[in-house]
Amino acid sequence: MPKTQWLDLAERTGATAAEAGLAYAIVQLSDQPAWWVPVLIPALAAGKSWFARFVGRPDTSSLLPTRADPASRP
């Protein structure tokens, strides 16, 4: 697998794990029921996608720079 695909895989996996961990921490710290975790994960993913517009390639939700984003290749 090319290096850019490994970077893409690592970025997506890391982002998903971070979203899940953050959702769990928010629920635990705010003493909310556990069913809030799966509700917060997509909301955090949407926030990450919105933030990625300003960091990575504008047409994707990737945080990778254009040269490392597989979607940026022609």
mmJSON file of the N, C-alpha and C atoms, coordinates in Angstrom:
{"data_MODEL":{"atom_site":{
"group_PDB":["ATOM","ATOM","ATOM","ATOM","ATOM","ATOM","ATOM","ATOM","ATOM","ATOM","ATOM","ATOM","ATOM","ATOM","ATOM","ATOM","ATOM","ATOM","ATOM","ATOM","ATOM","ATOM","ATOM","ATOM","ATOM","ATOM","ATOM","ATOM","ATOM","ATOM","ATOM","ATOM","ATOM","ATOM","ATOM","ATOM","ATOM","ATOM","ATOM","ATOM","ATOM","ATOM","ATOM","ATOM","ATOM","ATOM","ATOM","ATOM","ATOM","ATOM","ATOM","ATOM","ATOM","ATOM","ATOM","ATOM","ATOM","ATOM","ATOM","ATOM","ATOM","ATOM","ATOM","ATOM","ATOM","ATOM","ATOM","ATOM","ATOM","ATOM","ATOM","ATOM","ATOM","ATOM","ATOM","ATOM","ATOM","ATOM","ATOM","ATOM","ATOM","ATOM","ATOM","ATOM","ATOM","ATOM","ATOM","ATOM","ATOM","ATOM","ATOM","ATOM","ATOM","ATOM","ATOM","ATOM","ATOM","ATOM","ATOM","ATOM","ATOM","ATOM","ATOM","ATOM","ATOM","ATOM","ATOM","ATOM","ATOM","ATOM","ATOM","ATOM","ATOM","ATOM","ATOM","ATOM","ATOM","ATOM","ATOM","ATOM","ATOM","ATOM","ATOM","ATOM","ATOM","ATOM","ATOM","ATOM","ATOM","ATOM","ATOM","ATOM","ATOM","ATOM","ATOM","ATOM","ATOM","ATOM","ATOM","ATOM","ATOM","ATOM","ATOM","ATOM","ATOM","ATOM","ATOM","ATOM","ATOM","ATOM","ATOM","ATOM","ATOM","ATOM","ATOM","ATOM","ATOM","ATOM","ATOM","ATOM","ATOM","ATOM","ATOM","ATOM","ATOM","ATOM","ATOM","ATOM","ATOM","ATOM","ATOM","ATOM","ATOM","ATOM","ATOM","ATOM","ATOM","ATOM","ATOM","ATOM","ATOM","ATOM","ATOM","ATOM","ATOM","ATOM","ATOM","ATOM","ATOM","ATOM","ATOM","ATOM","ATOM","ATOM","ATOM","ATOM","ATOM","ATOM","ATOM","ATOM","ATOM","ATOM","ATOM","ATOM","ATOM","ATOM","ATOM","ATOM","ATOM","ATOM","ATOM","ATOM","ATOM","ATOM","ATOM","ATOM","ATOM","ATOM","ATOM","ATOM","ATOM","ATOM"],
"id":[1,2,3,4,5,6,7,8,9,10,11,12,13,14,15,16,17,18,19,20,21,22,23,24,25,26,27,28,29,30,31,32,33,34,35,36,37,38,39,40,41,42,43,44,45,46,47,48,49,50,51,52,53,54,55,56,57,58,59,60,61,62,63,64,65,66,67,68,69,70,71,72,73,74,75,76,77,78,79,80,81,82,83,84,85,86,87,88,89,90,91,92,93,94,95,96,97,98,99,100,101,102,103,104,105,106,107,108,109,110,111,112,113,114,115,116,117,118,119,120,121,122,123,124,125,126,127,128,129,130,131,132,133,134,135,136,137,138,139,140,141,142,143,144,145,146,147,148,149,150,151,152,153,154,155,156,157,158,159,160,161,162,163,164,165,166,167,168,169,170,171,172,173,174,175,176,177,178,179,180,181,182,183,184,185,186,187,188,189,190,191,192,193,194,195,196,197,198,199,200,201,202,203,204,205,206,207,208,209,210,211,212,213,214,215,216,217,218,219,220,221,222],
"type_symbol":["N","C","C","N","C","C","N","C","C","N","C","C","N","C","C","N","C","C","N","C","C","N","C","C","N","C","C","N","C","C","N","C","C","N","C","C","N","C","C","N","C","C","N","C","C","N","C","C","N","C","C","N","C","C","N","C","C","N","C","C","N","C","C","N","C","C","N","C","C","N","C","C","N","C","C","N","C","C","N","C","C","N","C","C","N","C","C","N","C","C","N","C","C","N","C","C","N","C","C","N","C","C","N","C","C","N","C","C","N","C","C","N","C","C","N","C","C","N","C","C","N","C","C","N","C","C","N","C","C","N","C","C","N","C","C","N","C","C","N","C","C","N","C","C","N","C","C","N","C","C","N","C","C","N","C","C","N","C","C","N","C","C","N","C","C","N","C","C","N","C","C","N","C","C","N","C","C","N","C","C","N","C","C","N","C","C","N","C","C","N","C","C","N","C","C","N","C","C","N","C","C","N","C","C","N","C","C","N","C","C","N","C","C","N","C","C","N","C","C","N","C","C"],
"label_atom_id":["N","CA","C","N","CA","C","N","CA","C","N","CA","C","N","CA","C","N","CA","C","N","CA","C","N","CA","C","N","CA","C","N","CA","C","N","CA","C","N","CA","C","N","CA","C","N","CA","C","N","CA","C","N","CA","C","N","CA","C","N","CA","C","N","CA","C","N","CA","C","N","CA","C","N","CA","C","N","CA","C","N","CA","C","N","CA","C","N","CA","C","N","CA","C","N","CA","C","N","CA","C","N","CA","C","N","CA","C","N","CA","C","N","CA","C","N","CA","C","N","CA","C","N","CA","C","N","CA","C","N","CA","C","N","CA","C","N","CA","C","N","CA","C","N","CA","C","N","CA","C","N","CA","C","N","CA","C","N","CA","C","N","CA","C","N","CA","C","N","CA","C","N","CA","C","N","CA","C","N","CA","C","N","CA","C","N","CA","C","N","CA","C","N","CA","C","N","CA","C","N","CA","C","N","CA","C","N","CA","C","N","CA","C","N","CA","C","N","CA","C","N","CA","C","N","CA","C","N","CA","C","N","CA","C","N","CA","C","N","CA","C","N","CA","C","N","CA","C","N","CA","C","N","CA","C","N","CA","C"],
"label_alt_id":[null,null,null,null,null,null,null,null,null,null,null,null,null,null,null,null,null,null,null,null,null,null,null,null,null,null,null,null,null,null,null,null,null,null,null,null,null,null,null,null,null,null,null,null,null,null,null,null,null,null,null,null,null,null,null,null,null,null,null,null,null,null,null,null,null,null,null,null,null,null,null,null,null,null,null,null,null,null,null,null,null,null,null,null,null,null,null,null,null,null,null,null,null,null,null,null,null,null,null,null,null,null,null,null,null,null,null,null,null,null,null,null,null,null,null,null,null,null,null,null,null,null,null,null,null,null,null,null,null,null,null,null,null,null,null,null,null,null,null,null,null,null,null,null,null,null,null,null,null,null,null,null,null,null,null,null,null,null,null,null,null,null,null,null,null,null,null,null,null,null,null,null,null,null,null,null,null,null,null,null,null,null,null,null,null,null,null,null,null,null,null,null,null,null,null,null,null,null,null,null,null,null,null,null,null,null,null,null,null,null,null,null,null,null,null,null,null,null,null,null,null,null],
"label_comp_id":["MET","MET","MET","PRO","PRO","PRO","LYS","LYS","LYS","THR","THR","THR","GLN","GLN","GLN","TRP","TRP","TRP","LEU","LEU","LEU","ASP","ASP","ASP","LEU","LEU","LEU","ALA","ALA","ALA","GLU","GLU","GLU","ARG","ARG","ARG","THR","THR","THR","GLY","GLY","GLY","ALA","ALA","ALA","THR","THR","THR","ALA","ALA","ALA","ALA","ALA","ALA","GLU","GLU","GLU","ALA","ALA","ALA","GLY","GLY","GLY","LEU","LEU","LEU","ALA","ALA","ALA","TYR","TYR","TYR","ALA","ALA","ALA","ILE","ILE","ILE","VAL","VAL","VAL","GLN","GLN","GLN","LEU","LEU","LEU","SER","SER","SER","ASP","ASP","ASP","GLN","GLN","GLN","PRO","PRO","PRO","ALA","ALA","ALA","TRP","TRP","TRP","TRP","TRP","TRP","VAL","VAL","VAL","PRO","PRO","PRO","VAL","VAL","VAL","LEU","LEU","LEU","ILE","ILE","ILE","PRO","PRO","PRO","ALA","ALA","ALA","LEU","LEU","LEU","ALA","ALA","ALA","ALA","ALA","ALA","GLY","GLY","GLY","LYS","LYS","LYS","SER","SER","SER","TRP","TRP","TRP","PHE","PHE","PHE","ALA","ALA","ALA","ARG","ARG","ARG","PHE","PHE","PHE","VAL","VAL","VAL","GLY","GLY","GLY","ARG","ARG","ARG","PRO","PRO","PRO","ASP","ASP","ASP","THR","THR","THR","SER","SER","SER","SER","SER","SER","LEU","LEU","LEU","LEU","LEU","LEU","PRO","PRO","PRO","THR","THR","THR","ARG","ARG","ARG","ALA","ALA","ALA","ASP","ASP","ASP","PRO","PRO","PRO","ALA","ALA","ALA","SER","SER","SER","ARG","ARG","ARG","PRO","PRO","PRO"],
"label_asym_id":["A","A","A","A","A","A","A","A","A","A","A","A","A","A","A","A","A","A","A","A","A","A","A","A","A","A","A","A","A","A","A","A","A","A","A","A","A","A","A","A","A","A","A","A","A","A","A","A","A","A","A","A","A","A","A","A","A","A","A","A","A","A","A","A","A","A","A","A","A","A","A","A","A","A","A","A","A","A","A","A","A","A","A","A","A","A","A","A","A","A","A","A","A","A","A","A","A","A","A","A","A","A","A","A","A","A","A","A","A","A","A","A","A","A","A","A","A","A","A","A","A","A","A","A","A","A","A","A","A","A","A","A","A","A","A","A","A","A","A","A","A","A","A","A","A","A","A","A","A","A","A","A","A","A","A","A","A","A","A","A","A","A","A","A","A","A","A","A","A","A","A","A","A","A","A","A","A","A","A","A","A","A","A","A","A","A","A","A","A","A","A","A","A","A","A","A","A","A","A","A","A","A","A","A","A","A","A","A","A","A","A","A","A","A","A","A","A","A","A","A","A","A"],
"label_entity_id":["1","1","1","1","1","1","1","1","1","1","1","1","1","1","1","1","1","1","1","1","1","1","1","1","1","1","1","1","1","1","1","1","1","1","1","1","1","1","1","1","1","1","1","1","1","1","1","1","1","1","1","1","1","1","1","1","1","1","1","1","1","1","1","1","1","1","1","1","1","1","1","1","1","1","1","1","1","1","1","1","1","1","1","1","1","1","1","1","1","1","1","1","1","1","1","1","1","1","1","1","1","1","1","1","1","1","1","1","1","1","1","1","1","1","1","1","1","1","1","1","1","1","1","1","1","1","1","1","1","1","1","1","1","1","1","1","1","1","1","1","1","1","1","1","1","1","1","1","1","1","1","1","1","1","1","1","1","1","1","1","1","1","1","1","1","1","1","1","1","1","1","1","1","1","1","1","1","1","1","1","1","1","1","1","1","1","1","1","1","1","1","1","1","1","1","1","1","1","1","1","1","1","1","1","1","1","1","1","1","1","1","1","1","1","1","1","1","1","1","1","1","1"],
"label_seq_id":[1,1,1,2,2,2,3,3,3,4,4,4,5,5,5,6,6,6,7,7,7,8,8,8,9,9,9,10,10,10,11,11,11,12,12,12,13,13,13,14,14,14,15,15,15,16,16,16,17,17,17,18,18,18,19,19,19,20,20,20,21,21,21,22,22,22,23,23,23,24,24,24,25,25,25,26,26,26,27,27,27,28,28,28,29,29,29,30,30,30,31,31,31,32,32,32,33,33,33,34,34,34,35,35,35,36,36,36,37,37,37,38,38,38,39,39,39,40,40,40,41,41,41,42,42,42,43,43,43,44,44,44,45,45,45,46,46,46,47,47,47,48,48,48,49,49,49,50,50,50,51,51,51,52,52,52,53,53,53,54,54,54,55,55,55,56,56,56,57,57,57,58,58,58,59,59,59,60,60,60,61,61,61,62,62,62,63,63,63,64,64,64,65,65,65,66,66,66,67,67,67,68,68,68,69,69,69,70,70,70,71,71,71,72,72,72,73,73,73,74,74,74],
"pdbx_PDB_ins_code":[null,null,null,null,null,null,null,null,null,null,null,null,null,null,null,null,null,null,null,null,null,null,null,null,null,null,null,null,null,null,null,null,null,null,null,null,null,null,null,null,null,null,null,null,null,null,null,null,null,null,null,null,null,null,null,null,null,null,null,null,null,null,null,null,null,null,null,null,null,null,null,null,null,null,null,null,null,null,null,null,null,null,null,null,null,null,null,null,null,null,null,null,null,null,null,null,null,null,null,null,null,null,null,null,null,null,null,null,null,null,null,null,null,null,null,null,null,null,null,null,null,null,null,null,null,null,null,null,null,null,null,null,null,null,null,null,null,null,null,null,null,null,null,null,null,null,null,null,null,null,null,null,null,null,null,null,null,null,null,null,null,null,null,null,null,null,null,null,null,null,null,null,null,null,null,null,null,null,null,null,null,null,null,null,null,null,null,null,null,null,null,null,null,null,null,null,null,null,null,null,null,null,null,null,null,null,null,null,null,null,null,null,null,null,null,null,null,null,null,null,null,null],
"Cartn_x":[0.85,0.0,0.907,0.605,1.417,1.376,2.412,2.548,1.346,0.825,-0.301,-1.545,-1.727,-2.884,-2.723,-1.486,-1.25,-1.528,-1.1,-1.368,-2.864,-3.576,-5.018,-5.698,-5.283,-5.827,-5.564,-4.339,-3.987,-4.789,-4.973,-5.73,-7.19,-7.8,-9.209,-9.407,-8.514,-8.597,-8.362,-7.355,-7.061,-8.187,-8.766,-9.872,-11.085,-11.391,-12.528,-12.297,-11.096,-10.78,-10.833,-10.334,-10.364,-11.796,-12.639,-14.046,-14.753,-14.503,-15.131,-14.642,-13.343,-12.787,-13.284,-13.362,-13.859,-15.333,-16.114,-17.534,-17.697,-16.915,-16.981,-16.597,-15.524,-15.08,-16.131,-16.737,-17.777,-18.941,-19.37,-20.5,-20.144,-18.949,-18.545,-18.406,-17.802,-17.589,-18.877,-19.854,-21.113,-22.197,-21.835,-22.777,-24.057,-23.895,-25.034,-25.136,-26.303,-26.433,-25.519,-25.117,-24.173,-24.711,-26.033,-26.564,-26.218,-25.691,-25.256,-23.979,-23.18,-21.91,-22.149,-23.005,-23.2,-23.92,-24.55,-25.175,-24.105,-23.13,-22.095,-21.055,-20.775,-19.722,-19.986,-21.174,-21.393,-21.334,-21.766,-21.691,-20.233,-19.382,-17.958,-17.32,-17.761,-17.244,-17.631,-18.848,-19.274,-18.449,-18.159,-17.314,-15.905,-15.369,-14.039,-14.049,-15.102,-15.203,-15.277,-16.024,-16.123,-14.754,-14.062,-12.737,-11.734,-11.87,-10.926,-10.981,-12.071,-12.152,-11.041,-10.629,-9.641,-8.212,-8.052,-6.73,-6.291,-7.095,-6.74,-7.286,-7.526,-8.102,-9.563,-10.001,-11.367,-12.481,-12.26,-13.319,-13.443,-12.603,-12.669,-12.748,-12.986,-12.992,-11.685,-10.656,-9.363,-8.565,-7.873,-6.972,-5.573,-5.352,-4.043,-3.792,-2.538,-2.226,-2.483,-2.655,-3.009,-2.049,-0.748,0.221,0.107,-0.456,-0.571,-1.974,-2.911,-4.306,-4.535,-4.898,-5.125,-6.224,-7.18,-8.259,-7.783,-6.601,-6.084,-5.357,-5.11,-4.4,-5.337,-4.81,-5.656,-6.119],
"Cartn_y":[-1.164,0.0,1.242,2.229,3.445,4.212,5.004,5.754,6.676,7.303,8.221,7.487,6.256,5.494,5.115,4.822,4.538,5.783,6.945,8.195,8.454,8.203,8.396,7.453,6.193,5.208,5.612,6.052,6.475,7.707,8.649,9.855,9.529,8.693,8.33,7.516,6.557,5.727,6.558,7.401,8.265,9.237,9.812,10.749,10.045,8.851,8.11,7.74,7.286,6.942,8.183,9.302,10.539,11.011,10.895,11.293,10.415,9.107,8.193,8.465,8.651,8.939,10.247,11.265,12.561,12.483,11.765,11.605,10.892,9.851,9.122,10.029,10.808,11.711,12.77,13.326,14.343,13.765,12.557,11.915,11.608,11.093,10.76,12.002,13.039,14.252,15.036,14.866,15.592,14.732,13.517,12.603,12.363,12.213,11.908,10.395,9.908,8.466,8.033,6.773,6.247,6.309,6.35,6.376,7.672,8.659,9.896,9.715,8.707,8.506,8.324,7.38,7.237,8.427,9.246,10.46,11.533,11.615,12.636,12.328,11.07,10.721,11.323,11.171,11.81,13.337,13.912,15.365,15.821,15.082,15.412,15.186,14.156,13.904,15.049,15.554,16.692,17.933,18.128,19.248,19.123,17.907,17.673,17.96,17.545,17.802,19.296,20.015,21.461,22.108,21.695,22.234,21.895,20.71,20.264,21.134,21.83,22.738,23.772,24.15,25.206,24.673,23.361,22.777,21.96,21.006,20.11,20.605,19.681,20.01,20.39,21.521,22.006,21.057,20.246,19.377,18.056,17.82,16.581,16.919,15.923,16.151,15.678,15.568,15.095,16.23,15.911,16.871,16.81,15.834,15.691,16.845,17.252,18.261,17.698,18.555,18.143,17.099,17.252,16.313,14.911,14.775,13.463,12.88,13.631,13.187,12.393,11.108,10.314,10.891,11.585,12.168,13.355,13.878,15.04,14.678,13.418,13.0,13.035,13.411,13.47,12.111],
"Cartn_z":[0.0,0.0,0.0,-0.847,-0.892,0.436,0.642,1.892,2.143,1.078,1.275,1.768,1.327,1.808,3.276,3.697,5.119,5.955,5.451,6.161,6.259,5.173,5.16,6.152,6.147,7.082,8.53,8.8,10.156,10.577,9.66,9.979,10.284,9.472,9.684,10.966,11.186,12.381,13.634,13.586,14.729,15.024,13.983,14.18,14.789,14.302,14.842,16.306,16.625,18.019,18.911,18.415,19.202,19.429,18.412,18.554,19.584,19.512,20.469,21.886,22.043,23.367,23.932,23.096,23.542,23.925,23.132,23.458,24.797,25.02,26.287,27.452,27.27,28.339,28.649,27.611,27.822,28.615,28.234,28.918,30.37,30.596,31.964,32.838,32.305,33.088,33.359,32.492,32.679,33.333,33.756,34.432,33.634,32.328,31.459,31.273,30.853,30.587,29.433,29.452,28.461,27.035,26.855,25.493,24.761,25.463,24.813,24.01,24.327,23.611,22.109,21.671,20.221,19.581,20.374,19.841,19.588,20.474,20.356,19.284,19.025,18.068,16.682,16.092,14.779,14.845,15.954,16.097,16.117,16.808,16.833,15.466,14.747,13.395,12.459,12.592,11.772,12.101,13.379,13.778,13.225,13.229,12.655,11.161,10.469,9.031,8.74,9.552,9.374,9.593,10.646,10.95,9.844,9.242,8.218,6.967,6.754,5.59,5.622,6.817,6.965,7.052,7.216,7.42,6.207,5.785,4.688,3.364,2.47,1.167,1.367,0.815,1.069,0.623,-0.417,-0.924,-0.178,0.805,1.579,3.06,3.868,5.314,5.941,5.115,5.593,6.221,7.302,7.934,7.327,6.438,5.804,4.838,4.702,3.692,2.289,1.327,-0.036,-0.594,-0.367,-0.943,-0.353,0.846,1.495,1.414,0.87,0.798,-0.486,-0.408,-1.625,-2.51,-1.953,-2.748,-3.578,-3.288,-3.999,-5.291,-5.478,-6.703,-7.882,-9.074,-10.281,-10.744],
"occupancy":[1.0,1.0,1.0,1.0,1.0,1.0,1.0,1.0,1.0,1.0,1.0,1.0,1.0,1.0,1.0,1.0,1.0,1.0,1.0,1.0,1.0,1.0,1.0,1.0,1.0,1.0,1.0,1.0,1.0,1.0,1.0,1.0,1.0,1.0,1.0,1.0,1.0,1.0,1.0,1.0,1.0,1.0,1.0,1.0,1.0,1.0,1.0,1.0,1.0,1.0,1.0,1.0,1.0,1.0,1.0,1.0,1.0,1.0,1.0,1.0,1.0,1.0,1.0,1.0,1.0,1.0,1.0,1.0,1.0,1.0,1.0,1.0,1.0,1.0,1.0,1.0,1.0,1.0,1.0,1.0,1.0,1.0,1.0,1.0,1.0,1.0,1.0,1.0,1.0,1.0,1.0,1.0,1.0,1.0,1.0,1.0,1.0,1.0,1.0,1.0,1.0,1.0,1.0,1.0,1.0,1.0,1.0,1.0,1.0,1.0,1.0,1.0,1.0,1.0,1.0,1.0,1.0,1.0,1.0,1.0,1.0,1.0,1.0,1.0,1.0,1.0,1.0,1.0,1.0,1.0,1.0,1.0,1.0,1.0,1.0,1.0,1.0,1.0,1.0,1.0,1.0,1.0,1.0,1.0,1.0,1.0,1.0,1.0,1.0,1.0,1.0,1.0,1.0,1.0,1.0,1.0,1.0,1.0,1.0,1.0,1.0,1.0,1.0,1.0,1.0,1.0,1.0,1.0,1.0,1.0,1.0,1.0,1.0,1.0,1.0,1.0,1.0,1.0,1.0,1.0,1.0,1.0,1.0,1.0,1.0,1.0,1.0,1.0,1.0,1.0,1.0,1.0,1.0,1.0,1.0,1.0,1.0,1.0,1.0,1.0,1.0,1.0,1.0,1.0,1.0,1.0,1.0,1.0,1.0,1.0,1.0,1.0,1.0,1.0,1.0,1.0,1.0,1.0,1.0,1.0,1.0,1.0],
"B_iso_or_equiv":[0.0,0.0,0.0,0.0,0.0,0.0,0.0,0.0,0.0,0.0,0.0,0.0,0.0,0.0,0.0,0.0,0.0,0.0,0.0,0.0,0.0,0.0,0.0,0.0,0.0,0.0,0.0,0.0,0.0,0.0,0.0,0.0,0.0,0.0,0.0,0.0,0.0,0.0,0.0,0.0,0.0,0.0,0.0,0.0,0.0,0.0,0.0,0.0,0.0,0.0,0.0,0.0,0.0,0.0,0.0,0.0,0.0,0.0,0.0,0.0,0.0,0.0,0.0,0.0,0.0,0.0,0.0,0.0,0.0,0.0,0.0,0.0,0.0,0.0,0.0,0.0,0.0,0.0,0.0,0.0,0.0,0.0,0.0,0.0,0.0,0.0,0.0,0.0,0.0,0.0,0.0,0.0,0.0,0.0,0.0,0.0,0.0,0.0,0.0,0.0,0.0,0.0,0.0,0.0,0.0,0.0,0.0,0.0,0.0,0.0,0.0,0.0,0.0,0.0,0.0,0.0,0.0,0.0,0.0,0.0,0.0,0.0,0.0,0.0,0.0,0.0,0.0,0.0,0.0,0.0,0.0,0.0,0.0,0.0,0.0,0.0,0.0,0.0,0.0,0.0,0.0,0.0,0.0,0.0,0.0,0.0,0.0,0.0,0.0,0.0,0.0,0.0,0.0,0.0,0.0,0.0,0.0,0.0,0.0,0.0,0.0,0.0,0.0,0.0,0.0,0.0,0.0,0.0,0.0,0.0,0.0,0.0,0.0,0.0,0.0,0.0,0.0,0.0,0.0,0.0,0.0,0.0,0.0,0.0,0.0,0.0,0.0,0.0,0.0,0.0,0.0,0.0,0.0,0.0,0.0,0.0,0.0,0.0,0.0,0.0,0.0,0.0,0.0,0.0,0.0,0.0,0.0,0.0,0.0,0.0,0.0,0.0,0.0,0.0,0.0,0.0,0.0,0.0,0.0,0.0,0.0,0.0],
"pdbx_formal_charge":[null,null,null,null,null,null,null,null,null,null,null,null,null,null,null,null,null,null,null,null,null,null,null,null,null,null,null,null,null,null,null,null,null,null,null,null,null,null,null,null,null,null,null,null,null,null,null,null,null,null,null,null,null,null,null,null,null,null,null,null,null,null,null,null,null,null,null,null,null,null,null,null,null,null,null,null,null,null,null,null,null,null,null,null,null,null,null,null,null,null,null,null,null,null,null,null,null,null,null,null,null,null,null,null,null,null,null,null,null,null,null,null,null,null,null,null,null,null,null,null,null,null,null,null,null,null,null,null,null,null,null,null,null,null,null,null,null,null,null,null,null,null,null,null,null,null,null,null,null,null,null,null,null,null,null,null,null,null,null,null,null,null,null,null,null,null,null,null,null,null,null,null,null,null,null,null,null,null,null,null,null,null,null,null,null,null,null,null,null,null,null,null,null,null,null,null,null,null,null,null,null,null,null,null,null,null,null,null,null,null,null,null,null,null,null,null,null,null,null,null,null,null],
"auth_seq_id":[1,1,1,2,2,2,3,3,3,4,4,4,5,5,5,6,6,6,7,7,7,8,8,8,9,9,9,10,10,10,11,11,11,12,12,12,13,13,13,14,14,14,15,15,15,16,16,16,17,17,17,18,18,18,19,19,19,20,20,20,21,21,21,22,22,22,23,23,23,24,24,24,25,25,25,26,26,26,27,27,27,28,28,28,29,29,29,30,30,30,31,31,31,32,32,32,33,33,33,34,34,34,35,35,35,36,36,36,37,37,37,38,38,38,39,39,39,40,40,40,41,41,41,42,42,42,43,43,43,44,44,44,45,45,45,46,46,46,47,47,47,48,48,48,49,49,49,50,50,50,51,51,51,52,52,52,53,53,53,54,54,54,55,55,55,56,56,56,57,57,57,58,58,58,59,59,59,60,60,60,61,61,61,62,62,62,63,63,63,64,64,64,65,65,65,66,66,66,67,67,67,68,68,68,69,69,69,70,70,70,71,71,71,72,72,72,73,73,73,74,74,74],
"auth_comp_id":["MET","MET","MET","PRO","PRO","PRO","LYS","LYS","LYS","THR","THR","THR","GLN","GLN","GLN","TRP","TRP","TRP","LEU","LEU","LEU","ASP","ASP","ASP","LEU","LEU","LEU","ALA","ALA","ALA","GLU","GLU","GLU","ARG","ARG","ARG","THR","THR","THR","GLY","GLY","GLY","ALA","ALA","ALA","THR","THR","THR","ALA","ALA","ALA","ALA","ALA","ALA","GLU","GLU","GLU","ALA","ALA","ALA","GLY","GLY","GLY","LEU","LEU","LEU","ALA","ALA","ALA","TYR","TYR","TYR","ALA","ALA","ALA","ILE","ILE","ILE","VAL","VAL","VAL","GLN","GLN","GLN","LEU","LEU","LEU","SER","SER","SER","ASP","ASP","ASP","GLN","GLN","GLN","PRO","PRO","PRO","ALA","ALA","ALA","TRP","TRP","TRP","TRP","TRP","TRP","VAL","VAL","VAL","PRO","PRO","PRO","VAL","VAL","VAL","LEU","LEU","LEU","ILE","ILE","ILE","PRO","PRO","PRO","ALA","ALA","ALA","LEU","LEU","LEU","ALA","ALA","ALA","ALA","ALA","ALA","GLY","GLY","GLY","LYS","LYS","LYS","SER","SER","SER","TRP","TRP","TRP","PHE","PHE","PHE","ALA","ALA","ALA","ARG","ARG","ARG","PHE","PHE","PHE","VAL","VAL","VAL","GLY","GLY","GLY","ARG","ARG","ARG","PRO","PRO","PRO","ASP","ASP","ASP","THR","THR","THR","SER","SER","SER","SER","SER","SER","LEU","LEU","LEU","LEU","LEU","LEU","PRO","PRO","PRO","THR","THR","THR","ARG","ARG","ARG","ALA","ALA","ALA","ASP","ASP","ASP","PRO","PRO","PRO","ALA","ALA","ALA","SER","SER","SER","ARG","ARG","ARG","PRO","PRO","PRO"],
"auth_asym_id":["A","A","A","A","A","A","A","A","A","A","A","A","A","A","A","A","A","A","A","A","A","A","A","A","A","A","A","A","A","A","A","A","A","A","A","A","A","A","A","A","A","A","A","A","A","A","A","A","A","A","A","A","A","A","A","A","A","A","A","A","A","A","A","A","A","A","A","A","A","A","A","A","A","A","A","A","A","A","A","A","A","A","A","A","A","A","A","A","A","A","A","A","A","A","A","A","A","A","A","A","A","A","A","A","A","A","A","A","A","A","A","A","A","A","A","A","A","A","A","A","A","A","A","A","A","A","A","A","A","A","A","A","A","A","A","A","A","A","A","A","A","A","A","A","A","A","A","A","A","A","A","A","A","A","A","A","A","A","A","A","A","A","A","A","A","A","A","A","A","A","A","A","A","A","A","A","A","A","A","A","A","A","A","A","A","A","A","A","A","A","A","A","A","A","A","A","A","A","A","A","A","A","A","A","A","A","A","A","A","A","A","A","A","A","A","A","A","A","A","A","A","A"],
"auth_atom_id":["N","CA","C","N","CA","C","N","CA","C","N","CA","C","N","CA","C","N","CA","C","N","CA","C","N","CA","C","N","CA","C","N","CA","C","N","CA","C","N","CA","C","N","CA","C","N","CA","C","N","CA","C","N","CA","C","N","CA","C","N","CA","C","N","CA","C","N","CA","C","N","CA","C","N","CA","C","N","CA","C","N","CA","C","N","CA","C","N","CA","C","N","CA","C","N","CA","C","N","CA","C","N","CA","C","N","CA","C","N","CA","C","N","CA","C","N","CA","C","N","CA","C","N","CA","C","N","CA","C","N","CA","C","N","CA","C","N","CA","C","N","CA","C","N","CA","C","N","CA","C","N","CA","C","N","CA","C","N","CA","C","N","CA","C","N","CA","C","N","CA","C","N","CA","C","N","CA","C","N","CA","C","N","CA","C","N","CA","C","N","CA","C","N","CA","C","N","CA","C","N","CA","C","N","CA","C","N","CA","C","N","CA","C","N","CA","C","N","CA","C","N","CA","C","N","CA","C","N","CA","C","N","CA","C","N","CA","C","N","CA","C","N","CA","C","N","CA","C","N","CA","C","N","CA","C","N","CA","C"],
"pdbx_PDB_model_num":[1,1,1,1,1,1,1,1,1,1,1,1,1,1,1,1,1,1,1,1,1,1,1,1,1,1,1,1,1,1,1,1,1,1,1,1,1,1,1,1,1,1,1,1,1,1,1,1,1,1,1,1,1,1,1,1,1,1,1,1,1,1,1,1,1,1,1,1,1,1,1,1,1,1,1,1,1,1,1,1,1,1,1,1,1,1,1,1,1,1,1,1,1,1,1,1,1,1,1,1,1,1,1,1,1,1,1,1,1,1,1,1,1,1,1,1,1,1,1,1,1,1,1,1,1,1,1,1,1,1,1,1,1,1,1,1,1,1,1,1,1,1,1,1,1,1,1,1,1,1,1,1,1,1,1,1,1,1,1,1,1,1,1,1,1,1,1,1,1,1,1,1,1,1,1,1,1,1,1,1,1,1,1,1,1,1,1,1,1,1,1,1,1,1,1,1,1,1,1,1,1,1,1,1,1,1,1,1,1,1,1,1,1,1,1,1,1,1,1,1,1,1]
}}}
